[in-house]
Amino acid sequence: MDLRGKEPINKGRYDVIVVGGGIAGVAAAVSAARNKAKTLLIEKSVNLGGLATTGLISWYEPLCDGQGKQMIGGISEELIKLSVAYGLDNLAKSWGGSRPDQKNPERYCTFFSPTIFSIALDDYVLKNGVELRFDTLATYPVMDGKKCTGVVVESVNGREYFEAAAVVDATGDASVMDRAGVPTVLGKNFMSFVAHYYDTDDAQKLAETRDTRLFRKWMSVGADLEGNGQPEGMKFFAEGTAEELTEYMIIGKQKLFERIKAKGKNNFDITTLPYMPQFRTIRRIAGRCDFPAIDGKTYEDSIGWCGDFRPKGIGKHYQIPFSSMYHEDFENLVAAGRIISAPQGDGWEVARVIPVCGLTGEVAGKAAALCAQKQISMDQIRKEYMDQIRCPEV
Ligand SMILES: Cc1cc2nc3c(=O)[nH]c(=O)nc-3n(C[C@H](O)[C@H](O)[C@H](O)COP(=O)(O)OP(=O)(O)OC[C@H]3O[C@@H](n4cnc5c(N)ncnc54)[C@H](O)[C@@H]3O)c2cc1C
């Protein structure tokens, strides 16, 4: 293969580059910029929010423990408020929303409009001083031994190289850290495909109630997170390859098409298709240590607390160790969001939801800014600077 003339154009140096503009990447970029780092956020699509918005998830799992105690604050709380600031809102009054409380205690969670939230995220990152690059795929980290010196990207401009003092991997599939040589582990997924639809039978109800959730009803043709609804004989998706991703999307869309045909013409519409595969767990790093989600377990390098969104997790409190966000052999790479070192089962299940991605994103951004400013490794940050990156108790 002849690659002559394909040398990347050098686009200059940033303190922090965040790859991936999902919830974790947005939180990381804003956090780094607030900590005075010159920050670039690179996103391969043209909208922010990742699975939460372009993946149509549109449900912010709770920031609380289910018993009335708030567990997560900071940027993740800013983001839940932003998610309902301009559109669809299901946040209970007791947590600052507009929906009258129906339970005591209510959980601190909400529906949100994925499209309006995504637009609001642009405004949020730009106002916080983050530079943004859309439609740009980060292809390879450039490594000098175990130090990452920057990221090569492909876009309509061709191949470019952005230098960085520290890099946050918020890709949702750990592709930056995996390609840097950090050990990674593949996830295991049921078949899940969710689109949003509108039913003309709901027109009158919509006019009366103005409940815009009726525009965005979920049409789910796969399994739920427990595997209920997994089509008979369907395999697990666990290879992490492009071929498998394509197969997953084709099967999901074929199954949706069967439902569309069965529903008949002219009485409904699919309002949005997911623009990314709705895999829950693709690939994660195998970090310095795991986050196994053990109730009450504390860590010297805790980044803060979170709760458990699941009914079985009510009242559970978990600390997340910073060691689950990096590998000690790699100086300036840090993971954020659903790719932290959390084993399949409770750890990954808790770590991957939106509020926790916001929390790990915020900490990754602070750590990356510190790494860039003090020229120190993630491991040194763990040993000497946890007080500067930990999220305070709410
Ligand atoms: C079916 C399903 C249901 C769910 N339900 C809920 C729920 O109800 N509530 C909840 O809180 N959570 C839910 N989740 C989990 C949650 O939505 C996600 O885990 C979370 O949003 C992940 O955020 P993230 O930022 O870590 O990753 P992602 O959202 O995956 O963001 C990664 C971003 O990086 C970009 N990217 C990737 N690679 C590159 C690259 N090389 N270069 C540039 N950009 C790149 C992607 O385009 C994407 O925007 C659900 C997940 C699934 C699949």
The ligand as a Tripos MOL2 file, in Angstrom:
@<TRIPOS>MOLECULE
LIG
   53    58     1     0     0
SMALL
NO_CHARGES

@<TRIPOS>ATOM
      1 C1        -30.0850    0.2790   25.1550 C.3       1 LIG1
      2 C2        -29.4790    1.1690   26.1930 C.ar      1 LIG1
      3 C3        -30.2620    1.7240   27.1690 C.ar      1 LIG1
      4 C4        -29.7020    2.5970   28.1230 C.ar      1 LIG1
      5 N1        -30.5160    3.1770   29.0490 N.ar      1 LIG1
      6 C5        -30.0300    4.1030   29.8760 C.ar      1 LIG1
      7 C6        -30.8880    4.8910   30.6870 C.ar      1 LIG1
      8 O1        -32.1280    4.7320   30.6460 O.2       1 LIG1
      9 N2        -30.3290    5.8580   31.4830 N.ar      1 LIG1
     10 C7        -28.9840    6.0450   31.5700 C.ar      1 LIG1
     11 O2        -28.5540    6.9090   32.3550 O.2       1 LIG1
     12 N3        -28.1260    5.3100   30.8090 N.ar      1 LIG1
     13 C8        -28.6250    4.3830   29.9410 C.ar      1 LIG1
     14 N4        -27.7880    3.7150   29.1020 N.ar      1 LIG1
     15 C9        -26.3390    3.9200   29.2230 C.3       1 LIG1
     16 C10       -25.8590    5.2760   28.7570 C.3       1 LIG1
     17 O3        -26.7020    5.8750   27.8040 O.3       1 LIG1
     18 C11       -24.4590    5.2260   28.1510 C.3       1 LIG1
     19 O4        -23.6760    4.2180   28.6960 O.3       1 LIG1
     20 C12       -23.7420    6.5640   28.3420 C.3       1 LIG1
     21 O5        -24.5380    7.5820   27.7590 O.3       1 LIG1
     22 C13       -22.3470    6.4570   27.7490 C.3       1 LIG1
     23 O6        -21.7170    7.7310   27.7390 O.3       1 LIG1
     24 P1        -20.1900    7.8510   27.2720 P.3       1 LIG1
     25 O7        -19.9440    9.3030   27.1260 O.co2     1 LIG1
     26 O8        -19.3160    7.0500   28.1520 O.co2     1 LIG1
     27 O9        -20.1160    7.1290   25.8530 O.3       1 LIG1
     28 P2        -20.9160    7.3800   24.4870 P.3       1 LIG1
     29 O10       -22.2690    7.8960   24.7350 O.co2     1 LIG1
     30 O11       -20.7580    6.1200   23.7100 O.co2     1 LIG1
     31 O12       -20.0850    8.5510   23.7800 O.3       1 LIG1
     32 C14       -18.9230    8.3010   23.0590 C.3       1 LIG1
     33 C15       -18.7900    9.3730   21.9890 C.3       1 LIG1
     34 O13       -17.5230    9.2450   21.3890 O.3       1 LIG1
     35 C16       -17.6470    9.3770   19.9910 C.3       1 LIG1
     36 N5        -16.5080    8.6460   19.4290 N.ar      1 LIG1
     37 C17       -16.2620    7.3310   19.5430 C.ar      1 LIG1
     38 N6        -15.1020    7.0210   18.9620 N.ar      1 LIG1
     39 C18       -14.5940    8.1690   18.4630 C.ar      1 LIG1
     40 C19       -13.4140    8.4890   17.7520 C.ar      1 LIG1
     41 N7        -12.5010    7.5630   17.4490 N.pl3     1 LIG1
     42 N8        -13.2040    9.7700   17.3890 N.ar      1 LIG1
     43 C20       -14.1180   10.7380   17.6810 C.ar      1 LIG1
     44 N9        -15.2680   10.4730   18.3590 N.ar      1 LIG1
     45 C21       -15.4970    9.2120   18.7600 C.ar      1 LIG1
     46 C22       -19.0060    8.7800   19.6840 C.3       1 LIG1
     47 O14       -19.5160    9.2670   18.4420 O.3       1 LIG1
     48 C23       -19.8180    9.2580   20.8850 C.3       1 LIG1
     49 O15       -20.4050   10.5180   20.6570 O.3       1 LIG1
     50 C24       -28.3120    2.8540   28.1140 C.ar      1 LIG1
     51 C25       -27.5090    2.2890   27.1200 C.ar      1 LIG1
     52 C26       -28.0820    1.4610   26.1650 C.ar      1 LIG1
     53 C27       -27.2200    0.8950   25.0900 C.3       1 LIG1
@<TRIPOS>BOND
     1     1     2 1
     2     2     3 ar
     3     2    52 ar
     4     3     4 ar
     5     4     5 ar
     6     4    50 ar
     7     5     6 ar
     8     6     7 ar
     9     6    13 1
    10     7     8 2
    11     7     9 ar
    12     9    10 ar
    13    10    11 2
    14    10    12 ar
    15    12    13 ar
    16    13    14 ar
    17    14    15 1
    18    14    50 ar
    19    15    16 1
    20    16    17 1
    21    16    18 1
    22    18    19 1
    23    18    20 1
    24    20    21 1
    25    20    22 1
    26    22    23 1
    27    23    24 1
    28    24    25 2
    29    24    26 1
    30    24    27 1
    31    27    28 1
    32    28    29 2
    33    28    30 1
    34    28    31 1
    35    31    32 1
    36    32    33 1
    37    33    34 1
    38    33    48 1
    39    34    35 1
    40    35    36 1
    41    35    46 1
    42    36    37 ar
    43    36    45 ar
    44    37    38 ar
    45    38    39 ar
    46    39    40 ar
    47    39    45 ar
    48    40    41 1
    49    40    42 ar
    50    42    43 ar
    51    43    44 ar
    52    44    45 ar
    53    46    47 1
    54    46    48 1
    55    48    49 1
    56    50    51 ar
    57    51    52 ar
    58    52    53 1
@<TRIPOS>SUBSTRUCTURE
     1 LIG1         1 GROUP 0 **** ****
